[in-house]
């Protein structure tokens, strides 16, 4: 009987996670680095996500910090990579904490440019691993893979200010979650229910420094602030 109760507990915890927006992307979608040059950036991501379990909608809060490296490989194309540390994951009402990391890489390109607007496109792959330890003694291991395709339109108001907005599509997403409690382990495949995001941001250029706040809405609700430096 205890085994079945623990299995049910594991499946319940899993149900709280199946609607989660996983990827924490710190990449700047609104710029590219000049050919032969490199840029190093640092970012903070704050996410608040609600999940529908059928009987409740608990809110998850996540804080991620990370480093981003970009290198220009052509006149309008660069490659980008990031390593992020998920330093805190809180579950509403339960005060349970989790930690993990996210590793990603991708390519960005300037697709069209005029004096009034600039159109950028990108592809980005992210791998994320998280561990959540529950006060009851249970544990959750989460592994996810996401591939994003997106495009944003920037509107240069001056040589230093460029607001932008765009669409982010999670073209491929997969992963698994394993719930453990004592000797019982329940493992299941997972994928995103919501795969469309809207991005709204602002890039501020100060010589070799770019400062950028950004909001991601709909599929996930995330605020990112980053600063990058030309090397």
Secondary structure, DSSP 8 states (H G I E B T S, - for coil): -HHHHHHHHHHHHHHHHTT---------TT----BT-EEEEEEEEEEEEE---SS---EEEEEEEEEEEEEE-SSSEEEEEEEEEEEEEEETTT--EEEEEEEEEEEEEEEEE-SS-EEEEEEEEEEEEEEEE-TTS-EEEEEEEEEEEEEEEEEESSSSEEEEEEEEEEEEEEEEEEEEETTEEEEEE---S--EEEEEEEEEEETTEEEEEEEEEES--EEEEEEEEE-
